[in-house]
Amino acid sequence: MFIPRIVTTSWDDGDPRDLRVAELLTARGLKGTFYIPNAGHHGGKPMAPLELRSLRSGGFEIGSHGVSHRVLTGLDPPELAREVRICKTWLEDTLSEPVQMFCYPKGRYEGASSDFT
């Protein structure tokens, strides 16, 4: 009996060099999810809308990663909502489709999350 194995890859921070990662994955028949913040991370420039649309049209999933890649723990509720909502809305406007995935910046979260959709 054949048991399929599923492997997923994910990449975060939205660096424009991730387009090269996407090329390498595509060449090997692999897909993945790219988690994108609005602002550039570590002083870099953010991925441009055309680059995001190129990733998506290449079959890659796009997920939200917050406006500024700030760690969400400890933010007051209005600032937390802003970090999550603005990035999601921007990505949905850019891609003209719903964005349903989210990756916590630096993997940090606390307790149950609220619904910011």
MARBA-3410 file (N, C-alpha, C, O; in Angstrom, 1 decimal):
117
0.8,-1.2,0.0,0.0,0.0,0.0,0.9,1.2,0.0,1.8,1.4,0.8 ~ 0.6,2.2,-0.9,1.3,3.4,-1.0,0.8,4.4,0.0,-0.4,4.7,0.1 ~ 1.7,4.9,0.9,1.3,6.0,1.8,2.0,7.3,1.4,3.2,7.4,1.5 ~ 1.1,8.2,0.9,1.8,9.5,0.5,2.4,10.2,1.6,1.9,10.2,2.8 ~ 3.5,10.9,1.3,4.2,11.7,2.3,4.0,13.1,1.8,4.3,13.5,0.7
3.7,14.0,2.7,3.5,15.4,2.4,4.6,16.2,3.1,4.8,16.1,4.3 ~ 5.2,17.0,2.4,6.2,17.9,2.9,5.8,19.3,2.5,5.4,19.6,1.4 ~ 5.9,20.2,3.4,5.6,21.6,3.1,6.9,22.5,3.5,7.6,22.2,4.4 ~ 7.0,23.5,2.7,8.1,24.5,3.0,7.5,25.8,3.3,6.4,26.2,2.7 ~ 8.1,26.6,4.2,7.6,28.0,4.4,8.8,28.9,4.5,9.8,28.5,5.1
8.5,30.1,4.0,9.6,31.1,4.0,9.0,32.4,4.5,7.9,32.7,4.1 ~ 9.7,33.1,5.4,9.1,34.3,5.9,10.0,35.5,5.8,11.2,35.4,5.6 ~ 9.4,36.6,6.0,10.0,37.9,6.0,10.0,38.7,4.7,10.3,39.9,4.7 ~ 9.5,38.1,3.6,9.2,38.8,2.4,10.4,39.4,1.7,10.3,40.5,1.1 ~ 11.6,38.9,1.8,12.8,39.4,1.2,12.7,39.2,-0.4,12.3,38.1,-0.8
12.9,40.2,-1.2,12.9,40.0,-2.6,13.7,38.8,-3.1,13.5,38.3,-4.2 ~ 14.8,38.5,-2.4,15.6,37.3,-2.8,14.9,36.0,-2.7,15.3,35.0,-3.2 ~ 13.7,36.0,-2.0,12.9,34.8,-1.9,12.4,34.4,-3.3,12.0,33.2,-3.5 ~ 12.4,35.3,-4.3,12.0,34.9,-5.7,13.0,33.8,-6.2,12.6,32.9,-6.9 ~ 14.2,33.9,-5.8,15.2,32.9,-6.2,14.9,31.5,-5.5,15.0,30.5,-6.1
14.5,31.6,-4.2,14.0,30.4,-3.5,12.9,29.8,-4.3,12.8,28.5,-4.5 ~ 11.9,30.6,-4.7,10.8,30.1,-5.5,11.2,29.4,-6.8,10.7,28.4,-7.2 ~ 12.2,30.0,-7.5,12.7,29.4,-8.7,13.3,28.0,-8.4,13.0,27.1,-9.2 ~ 14.1,27.9,-7.3,14.7,26.6,-7.0,13.6,25.6,-6.6,13.8,24.4,-7.0 ~ 12.6,26.0,-5.9,11.6,25.1,-5.5,10.8,24.6,-6.8,10.5,23.4,-6.9
10.5,25.6,-7.6,9.7,25.2,-8.9,10.5,24.2,-9.7,10.0,23.3,-10.3 ~ 11.8,24.5,-9.8,12.7,23.6,-10.6,12.7,22.1,-10.1,13.0,21.2,-10.8 ~ 12.3,22.0,-8.8,12.3,20.7,-8.2,10.9,20.1,-8.0,10.6,19.1,-7.4 ~ 9.9,20.9,-8.6,8.5,20.5,-8.5,7.9,20.6,-7.1,7.0,19.9,-6.7 ~ 8.5,21.6,-6.3,8.0,21.8,-4.9,7.3,23.1,-4.8,7.5,24.1,-5.6
6.4,23.2,-3.9,5.7,24.5,-3.6,5.9,24.8,-2.1,6.5,24.1,-1.4 ~ 5.4,26.0,-1.8,5.5,26.4,-0.4,4.7,27.6,-0.1,3.9,28.1,-0.9 ~ 4.8,28.1,1.1,4.1,29.3,1.6,5.1,30.4,1.9,6.1,30.1,2.6 ~ 4.9,31.5,1.4,5.7,32.7,1.7,4.9,33.6,2.6,3.9,34.1,2.2 ~ 5.5,33.9,3.8,4.8,34.8,4.7,5.4,36.2,4.6,6.6,36.4,4.8
4.6,37.2,4.3,5.0,38.5,3.9,4.6,39.6,4.9,3.4,39.7,5.2 ~ 5.6,40.4,5.5,5.2,41.6,6.2,5.1,42.7,5.2,5.7,42.7,4.1 ~ 4.4,43.8,5.6,4.3,45.0,4.7,5.6,45.7,4.5,6.0,46.0,3.4 ~ 6.3,45.9,5.7,7.5,46.6,5.6,8.7,45.7,5.4,8.6,44.5,5.7 ~ 9.8,46.2,4.9,11.0,45.3,4.8,11.5,44.9,6.2,11.3,45.6,7.2
12.1,43.8,6.2,12.6,43.2,7.4,14.1,43.4,7.5,14.8,43.2,6.5 ~ 14.6,43.7,8.7,16.0,43.9,9.0,16.6,45.0,8.1,17.7,44.9,7.6 ~ 15.8,46.0,7.8,16.3,47.1,7.1,16.3,46.9,5.6,16.7,47.8,4.8 ~ 15.8,45.8,5.1,15.7,45.5,3.7,14.5,46.1,3.1,13.6,46.6,3.8 ~ 14.4,46.1,1.8,13.2,46.6,1.1,12.2,45.5,1.0,12.5,44.3,0.9
10.9,45.9,1.2,9.8,44.9,1.1,9.7,44.3,-0.3,10.1,45.0,-1.3 ~ 9.1,43.2,-0.4,8.7,42.6,-1.7,7.7,43.5,-2.4,6.7,43.9,-1.8 ~ 7.9,43.8,-3.7,7.0,44.6,-4.4,5.7,43.9,-4.8,5.7,42.7,-4.9 ~ 4.6,44.6,-5.0,3.4,43.9,-5.4,3.5,43.0,-6.6,2.9,42.0,-6.7 ~ 4.2,43.5,-7.6,4.4,42.7,-8.8,5.1,41.3,-8.5,4.8,40.3,-9.0
6.1,41.4,-7.6,6.8,40.2,-7.1,5.9,39.3,-6.4,6.0,38.0,-6.5 ~ 5.0,39.8,-5.5,4.1,39.0,-4.8,3.1,38.3,-5.7,2.8,37.1,-5.6 ~ 2.6,39.0,-6.7,1.7,38.4,-7.7,2.4,37.4,-8.5,1.8,36.4,-8.9 ~ 3.7,37.6,-8.8,4.5,36.6,-9.5,4.6,35.3,-8.7,4.4,34.2,-9.2 ~ 4.9,35.4,-7.4,4.9,34.2,-6.5,3.6,33.5,-6.5,3.6,32.3,-6.7
2.6,34.2,-6.4,1.2,33.6,-6.3,0.9,32.9,-7.6,0.3,31.8,-7.6 ~ 1.1,33.6,-8.7,0.8,33.0,-10.0,1.7,31.8,-10.3,1.3,30.9,-11.1 ~ 2.8,31.7,-9.6,3.7,30.5,-9.7,3.2,29.3,-8.9,3.8,28.3,-8.8 ~ 2.1,29.5,-8.2,1.5,28.4,-7.4,1.9,28.4,-6.0,1.5,27.4,-5.2 ~ 2.5,29.4,-5.5,2.9,29.5,-4.1,1.8,30.2,-3.3,1.1,31.1,-3.8
1.6,29.7,-2.1,0.7,30.4,-1.2,1.3,31.6,-0.5,2.5,31.6,-0.2 ~ 0.5,32.6,-0.3,1.0,33.8,0.3,0.3,34.0,1.6,-1.0,33.9,1.7 ~ 1.0,34.2,2.7,0.4,34.4,4.0,0.9,35.7,4.6,1.9,36.3,4.2 ~ 0.1,36.2,5.6,0.4,37.4,6.3,1.5,37.2,7.3,1.6,36.2,7.9 ~ 2.3,38.3,7.6,3.3,38.2,8.6,3.4,39.5,9.4,4.4,39.8,10.1
2.3,40.3,9.4,2.3,41.5,10.2,2.7,42.7,9.4,3.4,42.5,8.3 ~ 2.4,43.9,9.8,2.8,45.1,9.1,4.3,45.3,9.1,4.9,45.5,8.1 ~ 4.9,45.2,10.3,6.3,45.6,10.5,7.2,44.5,11.1,8.3,44.8,11.5 ~ 6.6,43.3,11.1,7.4,42.1,11.7,7.6,42.3,13.2,8.6,41.7,13.7 ~ 6.8,43.1,13.8,7.0,43.2,15.3,6.5,41.9,16.0,5.5,41.3,15.6
7.1,41.6,17.1,6.6,40.5,17.9,5.3,40.9,18.5,5.2,42.1,19.0 ~ 4.3,40.1,18.4,2.9,40.5,18.8,2.7,40.4,20.3,1.7,41.1,20.8 ~ 3.4,39.6,21.0,3.2,39.5,22.4,3.5,40.8,23.1,4.5,41.5,22.8 ~ 2.6,41.2,24.0,2.8,42.4,24.7,2.2,43.7,24.0,2.2,44.7,24.6 ~ 1.8,43.6,22.8,1.2,44.7,22.1,-0.2,44.9,22.7,-0.9,43.9,23.1
-0.7,46.2,22.8,-2.0,46.4,23.3,-3.0,46.0,22.2,-2.6,46.0,21.0 ~ -4.2,45.6,22.5,-5.2,45.1,21.5,-5.3,45.9,20.3,-5.4,45.4,19.2 ~ -5.4,47.3,20.4,-5.6,48.0,19.1,-4.3,47.9,18.2,-4.5,47.8,17.0 ~ -3.1,47.9,18.8,-1.9,47.8,18.0,-1.8,46.4,17.4,-1.3,46.2,16.3 ~ -2.1,45.4,18.2,-2.1,44.0,17.7,-3.1,43.9,16.5,-2.7,43.3,15.5
-4.3,44.4,16.6,-5.2,44.3,15.5,-4.7,45.1,14.3,-4.9,44.6,13.2 ~ -4.1,46.2,14.5,-3.5,47.0,13.4,-2.4,46.1,12.7,-2.5,46.0,11.5 ~ -1.5,45.5,13.4,-0.4,44.7,12.8,-1.0,43.6,12.0,-0.5,43.3,10.9 ~ -2.1,43.0,12.4,-2.6,41.8,11.7,-3.5,42.3,10.6,-3.4,41.8,9.4 ~ -4.5,43.2,10.8,-5.4,43.6,9.8,-4.8,44.3,8.6,-5.2,44.0,7.5
-4.0,45.2,8.9,-3.4,46.0,7.8,-2.7,45.2,6.8,-2.8,45.3,5.6 ~ -1.9,44.3,7.3,-1.1,43.4,6.5,-2.0,42.5,5.6,-1.8,42.3,4.4 ~ -3.0,41.9,6.3,-3.9,41.0,5.6,-4.6,41.7,4.5,-4.8,41.3,3.4 ~ -5.1,42.9,4.8,-5.9,43.7,3.8,-5.0,44.1,2.7,-5.4,44.0,1.5 ~ -3.8,44.5,3.0,-2.8,44.9,1.9,-2.5,43.8,1.0,-2.5,43.9,-0.2
-2.3,42.6,1.6,-2.0,41.4,0.7,-3.2,41.0,-0.1,-3.1,40.7,-1.3 ~ -4.4,41.1,0.5,-5.6,40.7,-0.3,-5.9,41.7,-1.4,-6.3,41.3,-2.5 ~ -5.6,43.0,-1.1,-5.8,44.0,-2.2,-4.8,43.8,-3.3,-5.1,43.9,-4.5 ~ -3.5,43.4,-2.9,-2.5,43.2,-3.9,-2.7,42.0,-4.7,-2.5,42.0,-5.9 ~ -3.2,40.9,-4.1,-3.4,39.7,-4.8,-4.8,39.5,-5.4,-5.0,38.5,-6.2
-5.7,40.3,-5.0,-7.1,40.2,-5.4,-7.7,38.9,-5.1,-8.5,38.3,-5.8 ~ -7.3,38.4,-3.9,-7.9,37.1,-3.4,-7.7,37.1,-1.9,-6.9,37.8,-1.3 ~ -8.5,36.2,-1.2,-8.4,36.1,0.3,-7.0,35.5,0.7,-6.4,34.7,0.0 ~ -6.5,36.0,1.8,-5.3,35.5,2.4,-5.7,34.9,3.7,-6.2,35.6,4.6 ~ -5.5,33.6,3.8,-6.0,32.9,5.0,-4.9,32.4,6.0,-5.2,31.9,7.1
-3.7,32.5,5.6,-2.6,32.0,6.4,-1.9,33.2,7.1,-1.8,34.3,6.6 ~ -1.4,32.9,8.3,-0.7,33.9,9.1,0.4,33.2,9.9,0.3,32.1,10.4 ~ 1.6,33.9,9.9,2.7,33.3,10.7,3.1,34.4,11.7,3.4,35.6,11.3 ~ 3.2,34.0,12.9,3.6,35.0,14.0,5.0,35.4,13.8,5.9,34.5,13.7 ~ 5.3,36.7,13.8,6.7,37.1,13.7,7.6,36.5,14.8,7.2,36.5,16.0
8.7,35.9,14.4,9.6,35.2,15.3,9.0,34.0,16.0,9.5,33.5,17.0 ~ 7.8,33.6,15.5,7.1,32.5,16.1,6.5,32.7,17.5,6.1,31.7,18.2 ~ 6.4,33.9,17.9,6.0,34.2,19.3,4.5,34.6,19.3,4.1,35.4,18.6 ~ 3.8,34.0,20.2,2.4,34.3,20.4,2.1,33.9,21.9,2.8,33.3,22.6 ~ 0.9,34.4,22.3,0.5,34.0,23.7,-1.0,33.8,23.7,-1.8,34.6,23.0
-1.5,32.8,24.4,-2.9,32.5,24.5,-3.6,32.4,23.2,-3.0,32.2,22.2 ~ -4.9,32.4,23.3,-5.8,32.3,22.1,-5.9,33.6,21.4,-5.9,34.6,22.0 ~ -5.8,33.5,20.1,-5.9,34.7,19.3,-7.3,35.2,19.0,-8.2,34.3,19.0 ~ -7.5,36.4,18.8,-8.8,37.0,18.4,-9.0,36.8,16.9,-8.0,36.7,16.2 ~ -10.2,37.0,16.5,-10.5,36.9,15.0,-10.3,38.3,14.5,-11.1,39.2,14.8
-9.3,38.5,13.6,-9.1,39.8,13.1,-9.5,39.9,11.6,-9.1,40.8,10.9 ~ -10.3,39.0,11.1,-10.7,39.0,9.7,-11.8,40.0,9.5,-12.3,40.1,8.3
END
